[in-house]
Amino acid sequence: MTAVTWTAVRHRRTPRFLRLLPLVVTVLLPAAPLPSVGGGAGTVGPADIASGVLVVWCAAQVVHRRSRSLTPVAAVVFGLPVVGFAVATVTAAQPQAALPGFVRYLQVFVLVPLAVVLLVRDARDFRVVAGALVVLALAQGAVGTYQFATGTGASYMGEDIRAVGTFGPTDVMGMATVVSYGLLAALALALRPPADAPAWLRPSAFTAAAVLVVPLALSFSRGAWIATALAAFAVVALCGLRQAVRVLSAVAALAVVLVGGLGIGSQMISERVSSITRVTDAPDRSVGDRYAMWAAAAGMWREEPAAGVGMKGFPAHRDGHSSIGLSAGSDIAGAGREFEKQPLLSPHNMYLLVLGEQGLIGLTAFAGSLAAVLVLGLRRLAGGPHGRAADCGLAAVGLMLWQTVDFLYADIGGPSTALTGVLLGLAAWWALGGTRRA
């Protein structure tokens, strides 16, 4: 009798709210501001703690139900990066100093995505997480827009107008990242709403996506602009030519109204856009520093082509491989912080960072894992109709494409890093099959 009772308890379904609560909390906690003192690279924030709780919760769920084991493909996709991380750690000059980097990469690219894959069971679960992303994006976008309007944002061209949300001037990409995630999730739901969705859902999703364009523009983050434009275009194109023409026409009209008609940051936005292509003809200092750090990462790889200089090795080897034109750091101010210099501790290119610190072994494993998720996700989306899960496929592919493009201009770091793991998990859930009941 005892054995039968235990079996029934063990296989009883955990309520959806309770099962997904740690995941939703992990999505929402990046909005919690870090202390004004510290809060830079290496700081463990509330979202990081929540992601650790999420992993433990997922492990408990798997042990409790003794089910949801990974497929061989999923094991390979998530196992490959671990090999690269481990090799770069054990071959580093000081393995103990490289160990925190190993833990960080394991958190973002393996453990958190695996937890998402195992906890999300159907399309409704996926939409709960995507909805949390949209809520977070709207909240951060509202704060960022207020910062621009009142001159209380981060410093940009001598004025405290850069929209950074609660992330502060030490993580100017944080709000742009969150807003981009929410915009793409809302756009996918608007383009392919579930058949049983209420009538208000589609216009609300379109409105949310349109509204989020404003704080994204006011973030002045060129990398986020490029990644969002490419990902949004791909999501729209995957819905068919007719749909693409309608949506792109609406976007063009919105841009004319917001920038041309209302003049929302039009001059600064146009200058920021033009600086994207100004790489040899008097580029701004941030562009010059970025190219200098890219060259430094490439130099590290040439020095240690197989396994790189080791996890967390970029700061220590930067000066030995960079030109004299590299500045001492970037200026940060505004949004509640006094002026200070922020050291340049990474090349702001995830692929070059992995190449310099982990070598060809690490880059092959890391890029191969990302490429597998993106290609398999596209393949499944193009494989035929998916009924009620079509919006999930669009969102997963769009978010994954955004991340792979954004990694050309950014790397991990800051409170939004935990969200990167969640995003990769959502994309992997779709690409690796998710649940066929969707």
DAMO-V684981 format. One record per pair of residues at least 6 apart in sequence whose C-alpha atoms are under 8 Angstrom apart, sorted by the first residue. I is the first residue (numbers start at 1). J is the second residue. D is the distance in Angstrom with one decimal. If there is no record, write none. Layout:
BEGIN
[[I J D] [I J D]]
END
This chain:
BEGIN
[[10 64 6.0] [10 65 5.8] [11 64 7.9] [11 65 5.7] [16 125 7.8] [19 119 7.2] [20 119 7.0] [20 120 7.8] [20 125 7.7] [22 50 6.9] [22 51 7.8] [22 53 7.0] [22 54 5.2] [22 57 7.5] [23 51 7.7] [23 54 6.1] [23 116 7.4] [23 129 7.4] [24 128 7.9] [24 129 6.1] [24 132 6.4] [25 50 6.8] [26 47 5.5] [26 48 7.8] [26 50 5.2] [26 51 5.7] [26 54 7.4] [26 418 7.3] [26 419 7.5] [27 47 7.6] [27 129 7.6] [27 132 6.6] [27 133 6.5] [27 136 7.7] [27 418 7.8] [27 419 6.1] [27 422 7.5] [28 47 7.9] [28 132 6.8] [28 133 7.5] [28 136 6.0] [29 46 6.2] [29 47 5.0] [29 50 7.6] [30 46 7.1] [30 47 5.3] [30 415 5.3] [30 416 5.9] [30 418 7.9] [30 419 7.9] [31 136 7.1] [31 140 7.1] [31 166 6.1] [31 167 7.3] [32 46 7.1] [32 166 7.0] [33 166 5.3] [33 167 6.0] [33 168 7.7] [34 45 6.7] [34 167 7.4] [36 336 7.7] [36 337 6.9] [39 45 7.9] [39 170 7.6] [39 414 7.9] [40 170 6.3] [40 171 7.9] [40 414 6.9] [41 413 6.1] [41 414 6.3] [42 413 7.6] [42 414 7.9] [43 414 7.6] [45 415 6.3] [46 415 8.0] [47 415 6.4] [47 416 7.9] [47 418 6.1] [48 415 7.4] [48 418 6.0] [51 112 6.6] [51 418 6.6] [52 107 8.0] [54 112 7.4] [54 115 7.0] [55 111 6.5] [55 112 6.2] [55 115 5.7] [58 115 5.6] [58 118 7.1] [58 119 6.6] [59 115 7.8] [62 68 6.9] [62 118 7.9] [68 118 6.5] [73 432 7.4] [74 432 6.4] [77 368 8.0] [77 369 5.1] [77 372 7.0] [77 373 7.7] [78 109 7.7] [78 110 5.8] [78 114 7.8] [78 369 6.9] [79 110 7.9] [80 365 5.1] [80 366 7.1] [80 369 6.8] [81 109 7.7] [81 110 7.8] [81 362 6.9] [81 365 4.9] [81 366 5.0] [81 369 6.8] [82 106 7.0] [82 110 7.6] [83 362 7.5] [83 365 7.4] [84 358 6.7] [84 361 5.7] [84 362 4.0] [84 363 7.5] [84 365 6.0] [84 366 7.3] [85 102 5.9] [85 105 7.3] [85 106 7.8] [85 311 7.7] [85 358 7.1] [85 362 6.4] [86 102 7.0] [87 307 6.7] [87 358 7.6] [87 362 7.7] [88 307 5.5] [88 308 6.6] [88 309 7.5] [88 310 4.8] [88 311 5.9] [88 357 7.0] [88 358 5.0] [88 359 7.8] [88 362 7.2] [89 95 5.5] [89 98 5.5] [89 99 6.4] [89 102 6.5] [89 310 5.8] [89 311 5.7] [91 307 7.1] [91 310 6.6] [92 98 6.8] [92 309 6.1] [92 310 4.2] [92 311 6.9] [93 309 7.6] [93 310 7.1] [95 310 7.9] [97 311 8.0] [97 312 7.5] [98 310 6.5] [98 311 4.7] [98 312 5.6] [98 313 7.4] [99 311 7.4] [100 312 8.0] [101 311 5.4] [101 312 5.7] [102 311 6.6] [107 421 7.5] [108 417 7.1] [108 418 6.4] [108 420 6.7] [108 421 4.5] [109 421 5.8] [109 424 7.4] [110 421 7.8] [112 418 7.9] [112 421 5.3] [112 422 6.3] [112 425 6.9] [113 421 5.2] [113 422 5.7] [113 423 7.5] [113 424 5.6] [113 425 3.6] [113 426 7.4] [113 428 7.4] [114 425 6.2] [115 425 7.4] [116 422 6.4] [116 425 5.0] [116 426 6.5] [116 429 7.5] [117 425 5.5] [117 426 6.7] [117 428 6.7] [117 429 4.9] [117 434 7.1] [120 126 6.2] [120 429 7.5] [120 434 7.8] [121 434 6.9] [121 435 6.0] [122 434 7.2] [122 435 5.9] [122 437 6.7] [122 438 5.3] [123 388 7.4] [123 389 5.6] [123 392 6.6] [123 438 5.3] [126 392 6.7] [126 426 7.2] [127 392 7.2] [130 182 7.6] [130 185 6.0] [131 185 7.7] [131 186 7.9] [133 178 7.4] [133 181 6.7] [133 182 5.2] [133 185 7.5] [134 179 7.9] [134 181 7.5] [134 182 4.1] [134 183 7.0] [134 185 6.7] [134 186 6.5] [134 208 7.8] [135 182 7.5] [136 178 7.2] [136 179 7.9] [136 182 7.4] [137 175 7.8] [137 178 5.3] [137 179 4.5] [137 180 7.7] [137 181 7.3] [137 182 5.1] [137 183 7.5] [137 212 7.5] [138 179 7.2] [138 182 7.5] [138 208 7.5] [138 212 6.8] [140 165 5.1] [140 166 6.9] [140 175 6.3] [140 178 7.6] [140 179 7.2] [141 165 6.7] [141 175 7.3] [141 179 6.4] [141 212 6.4] [141 214 7.9] [141 215 5.1] [141 216 7.6] [142 165 7.9] [142 215 7.4] [143 163 7.7] [143 164 8.0] [143 165 5.1] [143 166 7.3] [144 153 7.2] [144 162 7.7] [144 163 4.1] [144 164 5.5] [144 165 4.4] [144 175 7.7] [144 215 6.0] [144 218 7.6] [144 219 7.7] [145 163 6.2] [145 214 7.4] [145 215 5.5] [145 218 7.1] [146 152 7.9] [147 153 4.5] [147 161 6.2] [147 162 7.2] [147 163 5.8] [147 164 7.9] [147 165 7.6] [147 335 7.9] [148 160 7.5] [148 161 4.3] [148 162 6.0] [148 163 5.7] [148 218 7.1] [149 161 7.4] [150 161 7.7] [151 159 7.2] [151 160 5.1] [151 161 4.9] [152 160 5.5] [152 161 6.3] [152 334 6.7] [152 335 5.5] [152 336 7.8] [153 160 4.8] [153 161 4.6] [153 162 5.0] [153 163 5.4] [153 164 6.5] [153 165 7.9] [153 334 5.8] [153 335 4.6] [154 160 5.0] [154 161 5.9] [154 162 4.8] [154 163 6.7] [154 164 6.6] [154 168 6.9] [154 169 5.2] [154 172 7.8] [154 332 7.4] [154 333 5.9] [154 334 4.2] [154 335 4.9] [155 161 6.2] [155 162 6.1] [155 169 7.6] [155 332 6.7] [155 333 5.3] [155 334 5.1] [155 335 7.8] [156 162 5.8] [160 333 7.9] [160 334 5.6] [160 335 7.3] [162 218 6.3] [162 219 5.6] [162 220 6.8] [163 175 7.5] [163 215 6.7] [163 218 5.6] [163 219 4.7] [163 220 7.8] [164 171 7.6] [164 172 5.5] [164 173 7.4] [164 174 6.9] [164 175 5.2] [164 176 7.3] [164 219 6.3] [164 335 7.9] [165 175 5.6] [166 175 7.6] [167 174 5.9] [167 175 6.5] [167 415 7.4] [168 335 5.8] [168 336 7.7] [169 332 5.8] [169 333 6.2] [169 334 6.6] [169 335 6.4] [169 337 7.6] [170 332 6.7] [170 342 7.5] [171 414 6.2] [172 219 7.6] [172 221 7.9] [173 219 7.8] [173 221 6.6] [173 224 7.8] [174 414 7.2] [174 415 7.2] [174 416 5.6] [175 219 7.4] [176 215 7.7] [176 216 5.6] [176 219 5.9] [176 221 6.7] [176 224 6.3] [177 224 6.7] [177 416 7.4] [178 416 7.2] [179 212 6.3] [179 215 7.4] [179 216 6.3] [180 212 7.9] [180 216 7.0] [180 224 7.1] [180 228 6.2] [181 399 6.5] [182 209 7.5] [182 212 7.8] [183 208 7.1] [183 209 4.7] [183 210 7.8] [183 212 6.0] [183 213 7.5] [184 209 7.2] [184 228 7.7] [184 231 7.7] [184 232 6.5] [184 395 6.4] [184 398 6.5] [184 399 6.6] [185 395 5.2] [185 399 7.6] [186 205 5.0] [186 206 6.7] [186 208 6.4] [186 209 5.5] [187 205 6.5] [187 206 6.2] [187 209 5.7] [187 232 7.8] [187 395 7.9] [188 235 6.9] [188 391 5.4] [188 392 7.5] [188 394 5.4] [188 395 5.2] [189 202 7.1] [189 205 6.4] [189 391 5.1] [189 392 7.7] [189 395 7.5] [190 201 7.6] [190 202 4.7] [190 203 7.0] [190 204 7.9] [190 205 5.0] [190 206 5.4] [191 202 7.7] [191 236 7.6] [191 239 7.4] [191 391 7.4] [192 390 6.1] [192 391 5.0] [193 201 7.6] [193 202 6.4] [193 388 7.8] [193 390 7.8] [193 391 6.1] [194 387 7.5] [194 388 4.8] [194 389 7.1] [194 390 7.6] [194 391 7.2] [195 387 7.7] [195 388 6.3] [210 251 7.9] [210 254 7.7] [214 258 7.8] [216 224 7.8] [216 225 7.3] [217 225 7.5] [217 269 7.1] [218 265 7.1] [218 269 7.7] [220 269 6.8] [220 272 6.8] [222 272 7.2] [222 273 7.1] [222 276 7.0] [223 406 5.9] [223 408 7.9] [223 409 5.4] [223 410 7.4] [224 406 6.4] [226 405 7.9] [226 406 7.8] [227 401 7.8] [227 402 5.0] [227 403 7.4] [227 405 5.4] [227 406 5.4] [228 402 6.1] [230 402 7.4] [231 398 5.1] [231 399 7.2] [231 401 5.7] [231 402 5.3] [232 398 6.7] [233 244 7.9] [234 398 7.0] [235 394 6.0] [235 395 7.8] [235 397 7.6] [235 398 5.8] [236 243 6.9] [236 244 5.2] [236 247 7.3] [237 243 7.7] [237 244 5.5] [238 394 7.9] [258 264 5.9] [259 265 6.8] [259 266 5.1] [260 266 6.9] [275 283 6.9] [275 284 7.5] [279 287 7.0] [279 288 7.8] [286 330 7.8] [288 325 7.8] [288 326 7.4] [289 325 7.6] [289 326 5.3] [289 327 6.6] [290 347 6.3] [290 348 6.8] [292 322 6.0] [292 323 6.4] [292 325 7.4] [292 326 6.0] [293 318 7.4] [293 322 6.5] [293 326 7.7] [293 346 7.3] [293 347 4.7] [293 348 7.9] [294 347 5.4] [294 348 7.9] [294 349 7.3] [294 352 6.7] [295 321 7.5] [295 322 6.8] [296 318 6.0] [296 319 7.9] [296 320 8.0] [296 321 4.7] [296 322 4.8] [296 347 7.9] [297 314 7.3] [297 318 7.5] [297 321 7.6] [297 347 6.8] [297 352 5.9] [297 353 6.3] [297 355 7.2] [297 356 4.7] [297 357 7.9] [298 352 6.9] [298 355 7.4] [298 356 6.1] [299 321 5.8] [299 356 7.5] [300 308 6.7] [300 309 6.5] [300 317 7.3] [300 321 6.9] [300 356 5.0] [300 357 7.5] [301 308 5.6] [301 309 7.5] [301 355 6.1] [301 356 4.6] [301 357 7.4] [301 359 5.8] [304 356 7.9] [304 359 6.7] [305 359 5.2] [305 360 6.2] [306 358 7.6] [306 359 4.8] [306 360 5.2] [306 361 5.9] [307 357 7.3] [307 358 4.8] [307 359 4.2] [307 360 6.5] [307 361 6.0] [307 362 6.8] [308 355 6.6] [308 356 5.2] [308 357 4.5] [308 358 4.3] [308 359 3.9] [308 360 7.6] [309 317 7.9] [309 356 6.4] [309 357 4.8] [309 358 6.7] [309 359 7.6] [310 357 4.7] [310 358 5.9] [311 357 5.5] [311 358 6.8] [312 357 7.1] [313 357 6.0] [314 345 6.8] [314 346 6.4] [314 353 7.5] [314 356 7.2] [314 357 6.5] [315 344 7.8] [315 345 5.0] [315 346 6.9] [328 341 7.9] [328 343 6.6] [328 344 7.4] [329 341 5.6] [329 342 5.2] [329 343 4.4] [329 344 5.3] [330 341 5.6] [330 342 5.2] [330 343 6.5] [330 344 7.0] [331 339 7.0] [331 340 6.0] [331 341 4.9] [331 342 6.3] [332 338 7.9] [332 339 5.7] [332 340 5.6] [332 341 6.2] [332 342 6.7] [333 339 4.4] [333 340 6.6] [346 353 6.9] [346 411 7.7] [347 353 6.2] [347 410 7.9] [347 411 7.9] [348 407 7.9] [348 408 7.7] [348 409 5.5] [348 410 4.2] [348 411 5.3] [349 407 5.6] [349 408 4.9] [349 409 4.9] [349 410 4.8] [349 411 5.5] [350 407 5.0] [350 408 6.4] [350 409 7.5] [350 410 6.0] [350 411 4.4] [350 412 7.2] [351 363 6.9] [351 367 7.6] [351 407 6.8] [351 408 6.8] [353 411 7.7] [354 362 6.5] [354 363 5.7] [354 366 7.9] [355 362 6.8] [355 363 5.4] [370 404 7.4] [373 400 7.9] [373 427 6.8] [373 428 5.7] [373 431 5.6] [373 432 7.4] [374 397 6.6] [374 400 6.2] [374 401 6.9] [374 427 7.6] [374 431 7.2] [375 431 7.9] [376 431 5.0] [376 432 7.0] [377 393 7.3] [377 396 7.4] [377 397 6.0] [377 427 7.1] [377 428 7.6] [377 430 6.1] [377 431 3.9] [377 432 7.4] [378 397 6.4] [378 431 7.6] [380 430 7.9] [380 431 6.6] [381 390 7.7] [381 393 5.9] [381 394 7.4] [386 438 7.7] [387 438 7.9] [388 438 6.7] [389 438 5.7] [392 430 7.5] [393 430 6.3] [396 423 7.9] [396 426 6.1] [396 427 4.4] [396 428 8.0] [396 430 6.6] [397 427 6.5] [399 423 6.8] [399 427 7.3] [400 423 7.2] [400 424 6.8] [400 427 6.1] [403 420 8.0] [428 434 7.8]]
END
